[in-house]
Amino acid sequence: MKRRPAVAVALLVLAATASAPLSLPVPPPTVRIAYELEQLGIVYSWGGGHAASPGPSKGTCVGYQGSIKPCPAARTTGLDCSGFVRWVYALARGEDVLGPGNTDDQVRKLRRVASARPGDLVFFGKVTKRRVRTHHVGLYLGNGKMMNAPETGAVVRVDDIAPKKDFAGFYRY
């Protein structure tokens, strides 16, 4: 049996598969946009992202219970967790589908799913038929990871879902 040079074999394989579609997973627009926004180093600001239009805004100290005192939100332009996912969804969908409300308002606009896909939202808190009481949201990236605006003093980043307490489920628009 005659051996073919490696280059010839590689060219033959390339030619044979040139018209075959590649089955590489393409992330949804929400995930691509979230990664682009992460690169901006946007800081967390309690109540940030809840202005009339989605995107970074000054926060508020109303209801603030963070560890950094005095509350820096009123002088910090940034995003809180619900402001972050609101902006991502608005950019991906071309309209403000989640609106300026908090995590409780957002979860009411979505449907719970048993099996998450990248781009879904992951909520923390308690959601029952009678009561919605959430305190955090992130954008599911897959493999147990989420992009989120986690807390005062942090920037938008990727975190593991597992260590977070009070997992309330995955939700889809």
C-alpha positions in Angstrom: 0.0 0.0 0.0 1.4 3.3 -1.1 1.5 6.1 1.6 0.3 9.5 0.5 2.1 12.6 1.8 0.3 14.3 4.7 -0.3 17.5 2.7 -2.0 15.5 -0.1 -4.3 13.8 2.4 -5.1 17.1 4.1 -6.0 18.6 0.7 -8.1 15.6 -0.2 -10.1 15.8 3.1 -10.5 19.6 2.7 -11.8 19.2 -0.8 -14.2 16.5 0.3 -15.6 18.5 3.1 -15.6 21.9 1.5 -19.3 21.8 0.8 -20.3 20.1 4.0 -21.8 22.5 6.6 -19.9 22.9 9.8 -21.9 22.1 12.9 -20.3 24.6 15.2 -22.8 26.0 17.7 -23.5 29.6 17.1 -24.4 31.5 20.3 -27.6 33.4 20.3 -27.5 37.2 19.9 -28.1 37.7 23.6 -25.0 35.8 24.5 -22.8 37.5 21.9 -24.0 40.9 23.1 -23.5 40.0 26.8 -19.8 39.1 26.1 -19.3 42.3 24.2 -20.8 44.3 27.1 -18.6 42.5 29.5 -15.5 43.8 27.7 -16.6 47.4 28.6 -16.0 46.9 32.3 -19.4 48.3 33.3 -19.6 48.8 37.0 -22.5 47.7 39.3 -24.8 50.4 40.5 -27.8 49.6 42.6 -30.8 50.6 40.5 -28.6 51.3 37.4 -30.1 50.5 34.1 -33.7 51.5 35.0 -33.9 54.8 33.3 -36.4 55.5 30.5 -34.1 53.8 28.0 -32.1 50.6 28.6 -28.4 51.0 29.3 -26.1 52.3 32.1 -27.6 55.0 34.2 -27.1 56.6 37.6 -28.4 54.3 40.3 -30.4 55.0 43.5 -29.8 54.5 47.2 -33.5 53.8 47.9 -33.5 50.2 49.2 -29.8 49.8 49.1 -28.4 47.3 51.6 -24.9 46.8 50.1 -21.7 46.4 52.0 -20.0 49.6 50.7 -21.1 52.6 52.9 -22.2 55.2 52.2 -24.2 54.1 49.2 -22.3 54.9 46.0 -25.2 54.2 43.6 -26.6 57.8 43.3 -23.2 59.0 42.0 -22.3 55.8 40.0 -23.3 55.3 36.3 -23.7 51.5 35.8 -26.1 48.6 35.9 -27.6 46.4 38.5 -28.5 42.7 37.6 -31.9 43.5 36.1 -30.7 46.6 34.3 -28.0 44.5 32.7 -30.3 41.8 31.3 -32.8 44.5 30.3 -30.1 46.1 28.2 -28.8 42.9 26.6 -32.4 41.8 25.6 -33.1 45.3 24.2 -30.0 45.3 22.1 -30.6 41.7 20.9 -34.3 42.2 20.1 -34.3 45.8 19.0 -36.9 46.9 21.6 -37.1 47.2 25.4 -39.0 43.9 26.0 -38.2 43.6 29.7 -38.9 47.2 30.6 -37.5 49.3 33.5 -38.8 47.2 36.3 -36.9 45.0 38.8 -36.4 41.2 38.8 -39.9 40.5 40.0 -41.4 42.5 37.1 -39.1 40.8 34.6 -39.8 37.2 35.7 -43.6 37.9 35.3 -43.0 38.6 31.6 -41.2 35.3 31.0 -42.1 31.6 31.0 -40.3 29.1 33.1 -38.4 26.3 31.3 -37.1 23.0 32.6 -34.1 22.8 30.3 -32.1 26.0 29.9 -30.5 27.2 26.6 -27.9 29.9 26.3 -29.6 33.3 26.3 -32.3 32.3 28.9 -32.4 34.2 32.2 -31.6 32.5 35.5 -33.4 33.9 38.5 -32.7 33.7 42.2 -35.3 34.0 45.0 -38.7 32.4 45.3 -41.3 32.1 42.6 -44.6 30.4 43.3 -48.1 30.6 41.8 -49.1 33.2 44.5 -45.9 35.1 45.1 -42.9 36.3 43.2 -39.9 37.4 45.4 -36.7 37.4 43.4 -33.4 39.2 44.2 -31.0 38.4 41.4 -31.0 37.6 37.7 -28.2 36.6 35.2 -28.0 35.6 31.5 -27.4 31.9 31.1 -24.3 31.1 29.0 -24.4 27.3 29.2 -22.3 24.9 31.2 -23.5 26.2 34.5 -22.3 29.7 33.9 -24.1 33.1 33.8 -23.2 36.7 32.9 -24.4 39.1 35.6 -23.9 42.4 37.4 -23.4 40.8 40.8 -22.9 43.4 43.5 -21.7 46.9 44.5 -18.0 47.1 43.9 -18.0 44.6 41.0 -18.2 44.8 37.3 -20.4 42.8 34.8 -18.8 39.3 34.8 -19.2 35.6 34.3 -20.0 33.5 37.5 -20.9 29.9 38.2 -24.6 29.4 39.0 -24.2 26.6 41.5 -22.7 28.6 44.4 -25.6 31.1 44.4 -28.3 30.6 46.9 -32.1 30.5 46.2 -32.1 29.2 42.6 -35.6 30.0 41.3 -35.3 28.6 37.8 -34.6 29.3 34.2 -36.9 31.6 32.2 -37.3 32.4 28.5 -38.9 35.3 26.7 
